[in-house]
Amino acid sequence: MRRQPLVAGNWKMNGSLSANQALVAALLASRQGMEQVEIAVCVPYPYLDQVSRLVQGSWLALGAQDVSAHAAGAYTGEVAAGMLQDFACRYVIVGHSERRTLHAETDVLVSAKFAAVQGAGMVPVLCLGETLAEHQAGATLAVLFRQLDAVLAEHGVGAMTSCVLAYEPVWAIGTGLSASPGQAQEVHQALRRHVAALDEQVAAGLQIVYGGSVKADNAAQLFAQPDIDGGLIGGASLNAKDFLAICQAANY
Ligand code: PGA
């Protein structure tokens, strides 16, 4: 049996009150042909309140793009997991490559953020990805296992029962150069086997989504792969028509 597909939009640092209103209204107007898919939008912090109100009581889930590892206190500029929960966030992206590279987030910090999200009753979307240089050096799996093991070592395989893994090759993000369905499938299968070595049942239920230049025209082929359980969508999630087409492609 296949796992429930998930398609999550990662708006990154995009949006405005008026643009969000129009985008969410367009999404909410069209559920047809994607009933099997869990769909979420991960929005910038200042818009959590707005979008949380817009999606309240609907099928569209809300997510955030980052979180502090700390629960509260003197951490200027940080946002705690409990605050995200106040806005009914269901998902929180942790370890996105833009944060790992541009904000020097380490595996240890990402692992602490992962725990903060679960501790507040939300679902972490743990991003794993190798750079182009690592990819070309044949180090893809070594890098991904290192990133994943940082979480497994700290929180155990049980932590994989309420999380989503997102394989996002850094060389595919925002470049228009997606991994091929075969390439992505191979990596997803390896990640699942890595978890299965610790617990087969947990691995069988683990949602592993793909991210990196997913578009309306390549989504169906990617999502048709047996170990690809949906997508994390950046650029294409800002356009309702494109995002909805991707959601429909996940309705298998
Ligand atoms: P992209 O971004 O779809 O624009 O490549 C994906 C992501 O960074 O999550």
Boltz pocket constraint, residues with backbone or C-beta under 6 A from the ligand:
constraints:
  - pocket:
      binder: B
      contacts: [[A, 10], [A, 168], [A, 172], [A, 173], [A, 174], [A, 175], [A, 176], [A, 211], [A, 212], [A, 213], [A, 214], [A, 232], [A, 233], [A, 234], [A, 235], [A, 236]]
      max_distance: 6.0
